[in-house]
Amino acid sequence: MAEPIPAQKEPYGVTVEAGKRYFWCACGRSANQPFCDGSHQGTGLTPVPFTAGATEEVWLCGCKSTGGKPFCDGTHASL
């Protein structure tokens, strides 16, 4: 299995829509960060699905090292 590639060393602030399902890029290879575009194929890594509970801005991990996937937990500050 390949290791994730940090897409950036800070989170992505994105607005999500209540009830909509999203797929967070866990591999770091997507050209559509922070969301999956299928670039993980062949890496052994898979995207993390989540459904937004509310229409709101959320902070999705960009460093791919968070312990709370897909959300930022501040791990990037120690990288």
Buried (B, 14 or more C-beta within 10 A) or exposed (E): EEEBBBBBEBBBEBEBEEEEEBBBBBBBBBEEBBBBEEBBEEBEBEBBEBEBEEEEEBBBBBBBBBEEBBBBBEBBEEE
